[in-house]
Amino acid sequence: MRSSRIILGGLALIVFQGIDLSFSDGAAAQHLVTKDAPVPVLIEVLGKHDPDRGYRNHRRAADLLGERQAREAVPVLIRNLDSLDEDVIRECAIALGKIGHPSAAPALIRGLESDFRKAKNPHVIGDAIIALGKIGLKATEARGAIRPVLKRYEREGTREQARWAKRALGYWGE
Protein backbone atom coordinates (compact mmCIF):
# COMPACT_ATOMS: atom_id res chain seq x y z
CA MET A 1 0.00 0.00 0.00
CA ARG A 2 1.35 3.41 -0.95
CA SER A 3 1.83 5.97 1.83
CA SER A 4 2.99 9.54 2.24
CA ARG A 5 4.58 11.21 5.22
CA ILE A 6 3.31 14.63 6.24
CA ILE A 7 4.88 16.83 8.89
CA LEU A 8 2.26 19.08 10.48
CA GLY A 9 3.12 21.24 13.48
CA GLY A 10 6.01 18.94 14.46
CA LEU A 11 3.75 15.87 14.36
CA ALA A 12 4.52 13.28 11.70
CA LEU A 13 1.46 11.66 10.14
CA ILE A 14 1.45 8.72 7.82
CA VAL A 15 -1.31 9.01 5.22
CA PHE A 16 -2.21 5.74 3.57
CA GLN A 17 -3.90 5.71 0.22
CA GLY A 18 -7.64 5.41 0.69
CA ILE A 19 -7.61 5.84 4.50
CA ASP A 20 -8.87 9.04 6.09
CA LEU A 21 -6.81 10.03 9.13
CA SER A 22 -8.55 13.33 9.87
CA PHE A 23 -8.85 14.76 13.37
CA SER A 24 -12.49 13.88 13.94
CA ASP A 25 -12.24 13.57 17.72
CA GLY A 26 -9.88 16.48 18.27
CA ALA A 27 -7.38 14.38 20.26
CA ALA A 28 -4.59 14.69 17.71
CA ALA A 29 -5.41 18.35 17.18
CA GLN A 30 -4.36 19.01 20.79
CA HIS A 31 -0.77 18.59 19.63
CA LEU A 32 -1.10 21.13 16.83
CA VAL A 33 -1.17 24.36 18.83
CA THR A 34 1.85 25.89 17.18
CA LYS A 35 2.44 29.31 15.71
CA ASP A 36 1.62 27.94 12.25
CA ALA A 37 -1.56 26.05 13.17
CA PRO A 38 -4.51 26.97 10.93
CA VAL A 39 -7.38 28.95 12.49
CA PRO A 40 -9.91 26.05 12.22
CA VAL A 41 -7.56 23.80 14.21
CA LEU A 42 -7.11 26.48 16.87
CA ILE A 43 -10.89 26.91 17.11
CA GLU A 44 -11.31 23.13 17.43
CA VAL A 45 -8.72 22.96 20.21
CA LEU A 46 -10.34 25.83 22.09
CA GLY A 47 -13.76 24.23 21.65
CA LYS A 48 -12.82 20.93 23.29
CA HIS A 49 -11.25 20.26 26.67
CA ASP A 50 -8.91 17.34 27.19
CA PRO A 51 -8.65 16.80 30.98
CA ASP A 52 -5.41 14.88 30.55
CA ARG A 53 -3.71 17.83 28.88
CA GLY A 54 -5.02 20.65 31.07
CA TYR A 55 -5.54 24.12 29.68
CA ARG A 56 -2.13 25.00 28.25
CA ASN A 57 -3.28 24.42 24.66
CA HIS A 58 -6.45 26.44 25.27
CA ARG A 59 -4.41 29.41 26.44
CA ARG A 60 -2.07 29.14 23.45
CA ALA A 61 -4.95 28.74 20.98
CA ALA A 62 -6.74 31.82 22.37
CA ASP A 63 -3.51 33.82 22.17
CA LEU A 64 -2.90 32.84 18.54
CA LEU A 65 -6.51 33.54 17.54
CA GLY A 66 -6.20 37.02 19.01
CA GLU A 67 -2.88 37.67 17.29
CA ARG A 68 -4.49 36.74 13.97
CA GLN A 69 -7.61 38.76 14.76
CA ALA A 70 -9.70 35.75 13.73
CA ARG A 71 -13.27 37.09 13.76
CA GLU A 72 -14.63 33.59 13.12
CA ALA A 73 -13.28 32.59 16.56
CA VAL A 74 -15.35 35.15 18.51
CA PRO A 75 -18.11 32.66 19.52
CA VAL A 76 -15.68 30.06 20.90
CA LEU A 77 -13.65 32.76 22.66
CA ILE A 78 -16.85 34.06 24.29
CA ARG A 79 -17.80 30.53 25.41
CA ASN A 80 -14.38 30.14 27.03
CA LEU A 81 -14.93 33.20 29.21
CA ASP A 82 -16.71 30.64 31.43
CA SER A 83 -13.60 28.43 31.66
CA LEU A 84 -12.51 26.95 34.97
CA ASP A 85 -8.98 28.18 34.25
CA GLU A 86 -8.48 31.88 34.96
CA ASP A 87 -5.58 32.11 32.52
CA VAL A 88 -7.84 30.83 29.73
CA ILE A 89 -10.36 33.54 30.65
CA ARG A 90 -7.60 36.16 30.51
CA GLU A 91 -6.29 34.99 27.14
CA CYS A 92 -9.81 34.89 25.70
CA ALA A 93 -10.53 38.43 26.97
CA ILE A 94 -7.24 39.67 25.51
CA ALA A 95 -8.00 37.95 22.19
CA LEU A 96 -11.50 39.44 22.07
CA GLY A 97 -9.99 42.89 22.64
CA LYS A 98 -7.52 42.38 19.80
CA ILE A 99 -10.29 41.23 17.47
CA GLY A 100 -12.52 44.13 18.55
CA HIS A 101 -15.87 42.65 17.51
CA PRO A 102 -18.79 44.35 19.29
CA SER A 103 -20.60 41.03 19.89
CA ALA A 104 -18.01 40.25 22.59
CA ALA A 105 -18.88 43.31 24.70
CA PRO A 106 -22.03 41.89 26.41
CA ALA A 107 -20.19 38.72 27.50
CA LEU A 108 -17.28 40.72 28.92
CA ILE A 109 -19.66 43.10 30.69
CA ARG A 110 -21.60 40.15 32.18
CA GLY A 111 -18.32 38.67 33.38
CA LEU A 112 -17.25 41.94 34.99
CA GLU A 113 -20.60 42.27 36.73
CA SER A 114 -20.55 38.77 38.20
CA ASP A 115 -18.19 35.85 37.53
CA PHE A 116 -14.88 37.70 37.08
CA ARG A 117 -15.27 39.26 40.55
CA LYS A 118 -14.81 35.77 42.04
CA ALA A 119 -11.45 35.31 40.30
CA LYS A 120 -8.38 34.92 42.48
CA ASN A 121 -6.21 36.58 39.82
CA PRO A 122 -6.95 40.34 39.69
CA HIS A 123 -5.72 40.48 36.10
CA VAL A 124 -8.86 38.64 34.96
CA ILE A 125 -10.81 41.85 35.64
CA GLY A 126 -8.02 44.03 34.26
CA ASP A 127 -7.77 42.15 30.99
CA ALA A 128 -11.57 42.26 30.56
CA ILE A 129 -11.59 46.03 31.21
CA ILE A 130 -8.80 46.64 28.71
CA ALA A 131 -10.54 44.36 26.16
CA LEU A 132 -13.70 46.45 26.48
CA GLY A 133 -11.68 49.61 25.87
CA LYS A 134 -10.18 48.11 22.72
CA ILE A 135 -13.57 46.91 21.49
CA GLY A 136 -14.96 50.42 22.01
CA LEU A 137 -12.03 51.86 20.07
CA LYS A 138 -12.71 49.61 17.07
CA ALA A 139 -16.51 49.41 17.37
CA THR A 140 -17.81 52.82 18.37
CA GLU A 141 -21.39 51.49 18.40
CA ALA A 142 -20.47 49.37 21.45
CA ARG A 143 -19.30 52.37 23.52
CA GLY A 144 -22.78 53.12 24.89
CA ALA A 145 -22.87 49.78 26.72
CA ILE A 146 -19.18 49.78 27.66
CA ARG A 147 -18.74 53.35 28.97
CA PRO A 148 -20.88 52.98 32.15
CA VAL A 149 -19.02 49.81 33.17
CA LEU A 150 -15.62 51.45 32.72
CA LYS A 151 -16.73 54.62 34.50
CA ARG A 152 -18.00 52.56 37.44
CA TYR A 153 -14.66 50.74 37.72
CA GLU A 154 -12.87 54.07 37.46
CA ARG A 155 -14.93 55.45 40.41
CA GLU A 156 -15.56 52.38 42.58
CA GLY A 157 -12.91 49.80 41.72
CA THR A 158 -9.65 49.15 43.48
CA ARG A 159 -6.81 51.50 42.65
CA GLU A 160 -5.53 49.02 40.07
CA GLN A 161 -9.00 48.55 38.51
CA ALA A 162 -9.46 52.32 38.33
CA ARG A 163 -6.10 52.61 36.55
CA TRP A 164 -7.15 49.93 34.02
CA ALA A 165 -10.50 51.67 33.43
CA LYS A 166 -8.80 55.04 32.95
CA ARG A 167 -6.40 53.42 30.45
CA ALA A 168 -9.30 51.75 28.59
CA LEU A 169 -11.21 55.04 28.37
CA GLY A 170 -7.99 56.69 27.21
CA TYR A 171 -8.12 54.57 24.06
CA TRP A 172 -11.14 56.68 23.08
CA GLY A 173 -9.50 59.96 24.02
CA GLU A 174 -11.50 60.34 27.26
Summary of the structure (lengths in Angstrom):
residues: 174
radius of gyration: 18.7
end to end distance: 67.2
largest distance: 70.2
contacts: 544
relative contact order: 0.09
helix: 65%
strand: 7%
